[in-house]
Amino acid sequence: MAPIKTCVLGVGLAGLAFHVPFVLALPDLFTLYAVLERNPTSEGGKVKKRFGISPKIYRTIDDVLADPEIELIIIGTPNETHYPYAKAALQAGKHVLVDKPITPTSAEARELANLASSKNLVLYPFQNRRWDSDFFALRRLLALPPTDPQSLGDLVEFESHFDRYRMELKGSWQDEPRPAAGQTYNLGTHLIDQTLTLFGKPKSVTAFIENVRGVGNPDVDDSFTIFLRYPAGSVSPHPFTAILRAHILSVRAPQPRYLVRGTKGTYTKFGVDVQEGQLKVIPTAEGVHAAEYGREPEAIWGTLHNLAADGTVKQSVWPSSEPGSYVGLFRNLAAAIREGAEQAVKVEESALVIEIIELAKKSSKEGRTIEVSA
């Protein structure tokens, strides 16, 4: 079948690092037909400067929507534009891949889901960190049978971190009090999506969301701690807590990533998936197919401590041996569009992520635990 004619909206970090390389790396599935770049400073714009090719350049969203050749629109523009751009694209008969967070509100996400369904179009949330190497490793660990000597046993607690160290503001739209601003919508979207993928919907949310640096607008959070509580019998026979944290003043290197406690063992993991760092410097689209792409160094593989039958604690390495592969998301996207394949990331799942963020913000503001609707 013919490659999917694609337009990428936005040629900042999201467009140039997380979208364009994969469109170009899969020429049998996608064609980079156009980009939205409002003020190109050179002939061919940023895409030609970085990748050496010259797609069409549109300066307005209306021009993009009016082009009947465009089949797929990838939205990598500021967060508050995700809902109106995705809605307009769907109404124009285009498939849509929308960067996280899918929308500022869960109601908007569910509205878009209904609109896409009514038009038989694919609306695909860009939750790319389901394809992180260490997330692959974690899922493989949690799937071990309880008889395996490396099994964690019945789970009791899960902790997931995504930290930064930055005292100053970035000087971009991300520092401004716009819809879906702040770290909870930024990094929190990843942590919540991974947690819901592993364990499903929690019973309650307790959160502390703050601007700890005291710089910029106080309503734009830079750090959060979110507790998701699961009752006994849902995740394991024991009551279970997922703790999600992002702090803007963390200087530990490598940073803590996962800590999982069970009745038979503990898994600890430091250091983050390497794909983002690689994508920022990859000079060509072929880089995502390189042998070293997505492969974590063994130095940051996870560690297991398991309680043996004789009462001793045995330490072992739990490898992140499967490389991270954001290209898997794009392959699934193409299959959903061309073949009607099931989406690996569903809009309803991303709508729940936004609902959890809304409840977390309410919990933090009101200083109480909030129940999640059944």
N, C-alpha and C positions, 0 to 999 in steps of 0.2 A: 504494500500500500504506500501511497505517496507520503513523504514526510509532512508533519504538521506545521503549517505556516504560523510562526510565532512572533508576537510582539512583546518586548519587555518594557514595562513602564518603569522608568527610573534607572539611571546609570551611576548611582552612588555605590556604596559598599555592597548593598544587597544585590543590585543588578549585575555589577561587574565581577563580584566574587562568588555569589551563590546561585546565580541563574544562567547568565550568558555562557560560562565555561561548560556547563552540562548540556545546554542546547547545542553548542558547537561540537561537543564531544560525541554526540549521538546523531550524526548526519542521516542515518537511515530512519530515524524516528522524528527528528525536528529540523526545521529550517529557520534560522534567525532572519526573518523577513523584514522586521522593523524594530525600532526602539522609540520611546518617547524621551526626548532630550530637549528641554525648553529653550536652552541658550547654548548651543554648541559653540565652542570657542575655536574650533578648527574644522577643516573639511573632513567629513567622515566622522567627526565627533569622537567621544571617548572610546567607543568600541573599536574604531579603526586604529586609534593610537595604541591601544593595548593588544588587540588581537589581529590587526592587519586586514580586517574586512570592512566592508561598507554597506551595512543594511540601510534601508530607508530610514530617514530621521523625520519623525513627526514632532511638532511643537505643542500640539494641543490634544487632549483626550478626545475631543469631538472628531478630529481628523482620523485618529486611530479607529474609532468606532464606525466611521463612515466607509472604511476600506473593506470591501467584501472578500478580499483575498485572505484576510487574517482569520485564522481559526481559533487560536489560543492566545489569550492575553495573560501575561505574568505580571502581577502587581507587586512591585518592590519600592513603592513610594511611601511617604510618611504615614504613620498609623491611622491618623484620622481620615485619610483618603480611602482606606481599604473598603469600607462599606459602600460609599457612593460609586467608586470606580467599579467594584465587583458587580453591583446592581446594574449599572449602566451597561457593562460588558455582557452580562447575561441577557438583559433586555434586547441587546443588539444581536443576540444569537451566537455569542462567542463562549467557548470553554474558558475556564478561569483557574489559574493557580495563584493563590493569594498568600503573601508572606505572613508570618505570625506577627502580632496577634491577628486572627482572622478578621475581627471587628472589635470596636470598643465595648459593645454590649452583647450579651448572650441572645437577647431578643432579635438583634440585627442579624446575628449568625443564623438563627433558626429561620428568619424570614428569607435569607438568601438560599438556605437549603431548600425551602419550599419552592422558591422561584426556579432554581436550577432543575429540580425534579419535574416541575410543570412544563419545562421547555426541553426536557430530555438532554440536558447539558451536564458536563462534568464541572463541579466546583470542588477544587482540591486544596486543602489547607497545607501550607508548607511547614510541616512539623519535621524538619530534616533530622533532628537529633535522635529520632528512633533508629537512625542508621549510623550512630556512633559506634566505634569499635568497643568501648568499654560497656556500652549498653547491650550490645550483642553478647559480650562475655557474661554480664549480669543475668541476662535472660537464660543463658545456657546453664549457669549455676543454679538458678532457682528451679529449673526443670529437672534437676537430679532426683532420682528416686530416694526415699528416706533411708534405704539400706546402703546407699553409696557412702563410703567412709568420708567423702568430702562434702556431704550434704550438710546444710545448716540446720536441719531439723525443722521444727515448727517455728515460723517467724514470729518475732516479738516487736522488732523496731527496724525502721528503714530511715536512713538519713542521707540526703542528697544536697550537695553544695554546688554553687557556681559563683565564685567570688571575683572581685576586681580590686585594684588599688588605684584610686584616682581622687585626689583632693580637689582638683580644679574642674570646672564645667567643660564640656566638650565644645561648646559654642555652636551647637546645632539645634535643630527643631526638637531633639530629644530632651533638651533642658527646659523646654517651655511647657506651661500648663495646658497642654492640648488634650483632646480625648485620647485615651489609651497611652498616656505618658507615664514614665517612671519604670523602675527596675522590675516591678511585679509584672507588668505587661511585657517587659522585654525578656529578661532571663527567667522570670517566674513562669512564663508560658511554657518554656522547655521543661522545667522541673516538674510542673504539674502534669503536663502531657505524658511524660515518661511514667510518672507515678500512677496515673489513671490507667495507662496501658498495662502496667504490671498488676495492679490490685483492684481496679474498678472504682466505682463511686464510693466515697467515704460517707460516714454517718454525720460527721460534724466537722466544723472548721474553727480553729482558733488562730488568730494572727496578730503579729506586731509588725506594722509597716511604718517606716520612718524616713525622714531626711536627716541622717545622723551628722552629715558634714555641716549643716547649717548654711549652705551656699545655694544660690539660686532661689527659685520659688519653693516655699516650704511644702506646697502641695504635690511637688514632683518627688516621689520617694526614690531613695538610692539604696535602701537596704530593707530586707524583710526576713521574718521567720514565720513560717506557716506550719501549723500542726493539723494534719488530717487524721481523724480518729475513726478506726474501724472496729466494730464490736466483735466479740468472740464468736467464732463460727463463720466469719466472712472470709478473711484472708487465711486465718489459721485457727486452731482451737482456742488460742489465747487472744485477749484484746490486743490490738495492733495499732501502732502509731507511725505515721510517716512524717518526718520533720524535713522541711524544705527551707534552705537558707541561701541568701545571697547578701554579701556584705561588701560595701564599696571600700572598706579600709582593711582589707586582708592582704598581708604581705608574705604569707607562707608559700614557699616554693619547693616542690610542687604543691599546689593547693589541694586540700581534701576534696574528694569527689563523692565517694560512696562509703557508708558505714552501715552494714546490715547485720543485725543480731538475731540469732536463732537459738533454740534449745540445745543444739549440737555443735554450733560453731559461729564464728564471726568472720565477715568478709570486709576488708578495708581496701580502699583504692584511692591513690593520689594521682594528680595530674589529669589534664583534660584531653579529650579527643584532639588529634593533630590536624584534622581536615581544615578547620577555619584558618589556622596559621598558614597552611600550605596554599589555600585558595587565594590568600592575599598577595602571594608572590608568584603564583604560577604564570609563566609568560605566555603559554599557549593552552588551548583546550585539550591538547593531547596529554597534558600533565595529569589529568584525572585518571588516565589509564596507565600511568607509570607504575612500576613494580613497588616503589616505596610509598605511593600515595595511600593515605589512610592507615598506615601501619604504625602502631604505637611502639616506641622503644621498650624493650623488656624492663628497663629500669623503672617504668611506671605501671607495670602490670600489677594486678591486685594480689593481696595476701590473704590466705585462709588460716585460721586457727581453729582446729577441730578437737573436740573432746573424744578421746579414744575409749574403748571398752575398759581398759585397765586404769582409767582415770587420768592418764597423762594428756597433755595438750600437744598436738602435732601441728607444725607449721608447714605450709606448702604454698607454692605460687599458683595463682589462678590466672592463666594467660588471657590476654586480649588478642588472641591469635587470629581471629577473623578481622581483616582490615575494615575500617569504616568505609561506607560507600553511599554517599548521597546520590550517586548516579542511580541507585536502586529506586529511589523515589521517582526520578524522572522516567525510568523504564515502566514503572507501574502507572504513572500518569498517562503515558502514551498508550499503554494497553487498555486503560479505562476509556480513553477517547476513541481509539480505533476498533477495539474488540469488545467493549462493554465489560471488561474485567472488573472485579471487585476492587474498590479503592483500599489501599493499605491504611490510609488516613481518611476518616470520614468526617463530614462537616458536623454531624451530631456530636462526635467526640470533641472537636475543637470548640463547639458551643458550650459543652460542659466545662472545658478548661476556663473559658471566660466567665461562666457562672461561678466557678470556684473562686476566681479572682474577685468578682463582685462581692461574694460572701466574705472573703478574707478582708477586703477593705471595710466592709460593714463591721466585722468583728473587731478590727483594730480601732475603728472610730468610736465604737460603742463600748469597748472594753469587755467583751463577753464572747462566749462560744455561740456559734450560729449552727443550727441544724440544717442539713442538706435535704431538700425535698426528695421523696422517694421516686 
